[in-house]
């Protein structure tokens, strides 16, 4: 079974609008971490936001927020007020202990339309 | 700079040759990870070091792949008898601690092409 599932291969959003990128995960661990990374065409992986499994509040970082629904095992990324520079691949990832393996999804390609 | 660096940025080799890819993590980071990213895919875990030892090498696809981190800092990923299917971007990441909440900082990657 896939540890991380991203069902949206590609998404389009109008500039200044909000967009939600979906992510579901699979783990039997109680302690785990969920991450979102952005990968522009240059190839670098840029950390965006983190949510711990025990965190009761949804994580927020500037225009990024993580909609964490633990019972449904989903960790969707919400980008508000999209900008042209947000066009990139977005990867959801999970880290489980104690081996601390990091699992990535297949990514969602986001295109922001002017 | 203070980030993770990887050399070379690009490597073209012929099938059957041996290659070494180098990763220089952020100073003081004890955890180091290697990933492989094929076109259109997410990074695939290869191996994880905590200090000098390989804490988890379960992602290495076969015994042609090997990695070392002799002094707990720089790491080298070694691929013997390269095959065309080894062509990918090899990413290295480091983090300060190994806990689930510690983000990884990625290097720019090495693009390996096996002809």
Interface residues (C-beta under 8 A of the other chain):
Chain A: X4 X31 X32 X33 X35 X37 X42 X43 X44 X45 X46 X47 X50 X52 X53 X91 X93 X95 X96 X97 X99 X100 X101 X102 X103 X104 X105 X106 X107
Chain B: X31 X33 X35 X40 X41 X42 X43 X44 X45 X48 X55 X56 X58 X59 X89 X91 X93 X98 X99 X100 X101 X102 X103 X104 X105 X106 X108 X109
